[in-house]
Amino acid sequence: MRIHQATPDDWRLWRDARLEALASDPGGFGSTLAREQGRTEDDWRDSVGRGLKLVALDPGPVGLVGAADQPAGLLLYSMWVRDSHRGKGVGEALVKAVLAWAGQEGWKVVRLRVYDDNLPARRLYGRLGFVDADEPEHMEFLMS
């Protein structure tokens, strides 16, 4: 498995992974499958060009995560791992890649939103150093 940083030229790769994520876990990504299927190539290229977009490949897409500028810190979002690859280190590799990139870019805080009842995700983030933030269902990682 390898982690690939997507560029606008990788828009199909990001699109396919995101559509699979929405189809398999429709309530977790702030959008709908139908809405995302209606996006144009230009929409996808623009989306991939903003912030950081990572895709886990084994050999095809098995996970994804995005990160974007927010006033309170870098926001990690849209974390997803295909069911067949959960528990195999894909999520950990994606989060570690975001944290490495954030450090290189000079970010001081990485934040994310995770529902309180999503215990596997909360355990993963906690194991990697995230702590509960001051907002409900938010966690943050303070860069050293």
C-alpha positions in Angstrom: 0.0 0.0 0.0 1.2 3.5 -0.7 -0.1 7.0 -0.1 -0.5 9.2 -3.1 -0.9 13.0 -3.0 -3.5 13.8 -5.6 -3.1 16.8 -8.0 -5.7 18.3 -10.3 -4.6 15.9 -13.0 -5.6 13.0 -10.6 -9.2 14.2 -10.5 -10.5 10.9 -11.7 -8.7 9.0 -8.9 -10.0 11.4 -6.2 -13.5 11.3 -7.8 -13.7 7.5 -7.9 -12.4 7.1 -4.3 -14.8 9.8 -3.0 -17.8 8.3 -4.9 -17.0 4.9 -3.4 -16.8 6.4 0.1 -20.2 8.2 -0.3 -21.8 5.0 -1.7 -20.5 2.8 1.2 -20.9 5.4 4.0 -23.5 7.9 2.9 -23.9 9.7 6.2 -20.2 10.6 6.9 -19.0 13.2 4.4 -21.2 16.3 4.3 -22.5 15.6 0.8 -24.5 13.0 -1.1 -23.6 10.5 -3.8 -26.1 12.1 -6.2 -24.7 15.5 -5.6 -21.1 14.5 -6.2 -22.0 12.4 -9.3 -23.3 15.6 -10.8 -20.0 17.4 -10.6 -18.1 18.2 -13.7 -14.4 17.6 -14.5 -13.7 21.2 -13.7 -15.4 20.9 -10.4 -13.3 17.9 -9.5 -10.1 19.5 -10.7 -10.9 22.6 -8.6 -11.6 20.5 -5.5 -8.4 18.5 -5.8 -6.4 21.7 -6.3 -7.5 23.1 -2.9 -5.7 21.9 0.2 -4.3 18.4 0.5 -5.9 15.3 -1.0 -4.4 11.9 -0.3 -5.5 8.6 -1.7 -4.3 5.2 -0.3 -3.6 2.8 -3.1 -3.4 -1.0 -2.9 -3.1 -1.1 -5.9 -6.3 0.9 -6.6 -8.0 3.3 -4.2 -8.7 1.9 -0.7 -8.8 5.1 1.3 -8.8 8.8 1.2 -8.4 11.9 3.3 -8.5 15.7 2.7 -7.1 18.6 4.6 -8.0 22.3 4.3 -7.1 25.7 5.8 -9.4 26.8 8.6 -9.0 29.7 11.0 -8.5 27.4 14.0 -6.0 25.2 12.2 -5.7 22.7 9.4 -8.9 20.7 9.1 -8.5 17.0 8.4 -11.8 15.8 6.7 -13.4 13.1 4.6 -11.3 10.3 6.1 -12.4 7.0 4.7 -11.1 3.4 4.4 -12.7 0.7 2.3 -14.2 -2.0 4.5 -11.9 -4.7 3.2 -8.9 -2.6 4.4 -10.0 -1.4 7.8 -7.9 -2.5 10.7 -4.8 -2.9 8.4 -3.1 0.4 9.0 -4.5 2.4 6.1 -6.2 5.0 8.2 -3.1 5.4 10.4 -1.0 5.9 7.3 -3.3 8.5 5.9 -3.5 10.5 9.2 0.3 10.3 9.6 0.8 11.6 6.1 -1.5 14.6 6.9 0.4 15.3 10.1 3.8 15.1 8.3 2.5 17.5 5.6 1.1 19.8 8.2 4.5 19.9 10.0 6.3 20.7 6.7 3.8 23.5 6.0 4.2 25.0 9.4 0.8 24.3 10.8 0.5 24.5 14.6 -2.9 22.7 15.0 -4.6 19.9 13.1 -8.4 19.6 13.9 -11.0 17.1 12.9 -14.6 16.3 13.6 -15.5 12.8 14.7 -18.8 11.7 16.1 -18.7 10.6 19.7 -20.2 7.1 18.9 -17.5 6.4 16.2 -15.3 4.6 18.7 -12.9 3.0 16.2 -12.1 6.4 14.7 -11.8 8.0 18.1 -9.3 5.3 19.2 -7.3 5.8 16.0 -7.0 9.5 16.4 -6.3 9.2 20.2 -3.6 6.7 19.5 -2.0 9.2 17.1 -2.0 12.0 19.7 -5.3 13.8 19.0 -7.2 15.0 22.1 -10.7 16.3 22.6 -11.1 19.9 21.6 -13.2 22.6 23.1 -16.1 21.9 20.7 -18.3 18.8 20.9 -17.3 16.0 18.6 -14.0 17.7 17.7 -10.4 16.6 18.3 -7.2 18.3 17.7 -3.5 17.5 17.4 -1.0 20.1 18.6 2.1 20.1 16.5 5.4 20.2 18.4 
